[in-house]
Amino acid sequence: MTLSLLGSVHHHHGRIETALDCFGLAYTYAETSGRPNLLSQTLYCIGDVHLSQGRHREAYGMFRRALDQVAQNAHTFQQAFLLARLGTAQETTDLDSALSLHHEALALHEQLDPLKEPHYDRLEMDIRCRLGQTYATAGLLHEGREQYLAALAIPGAETHTFEYARAEAGLATCQTA
């Protein structure tokens, strides 16, 4: 976990190769422990680095492997989280598939209990922003706008500053395009 955290810090500061090295070591340790949650977290982090660098194919592969690990435990939150990222990674090659993955993530999210899941609202905002982005990429600006508005309408949305800013920026893009 320490190596994953260190990799995240390097990623945040733009030290991409160093971040990938840390995550690679974290994956090696996680693999020897045989802990699916730790493996999936490390794979997600690697995928996130690739996605931030525009390497969608590599990101998709990491997210898919992470989802396979999570599916063993039937952890709905993580499955929804990863499906949304798979959708984003798929956006450059197959918009229909990307939209389908985002909708699947949203359907899984709806199965969660908001009283038991502390990140319920943040996950919904993330999924809706990703879905809105994919709709906008597909030229479906009205649908994209609706997803951004839905994200902003979530009670307490403004407390999730990163997601809120993403939704506002996406909404502005859909209104000016």
Secondary structure, 3 states (H helix, E strand, C coil): CHHHHHHHHHHHCCCHHHHHHHHHHHHHHHHHHCCHHHHHHHHHHHHHHHHHCCCHHHHHHHHHHHHHHHHCCCCHHHHHHHHHHHHHHHCCCCHHHHHHHHHHHHHHHCCCCCCCCCCHHHHHHHHHHHHHHHHHHCCCHHHHHHHHHHHHCCCCHHHCHHHHHHHHHHHHHHHHC
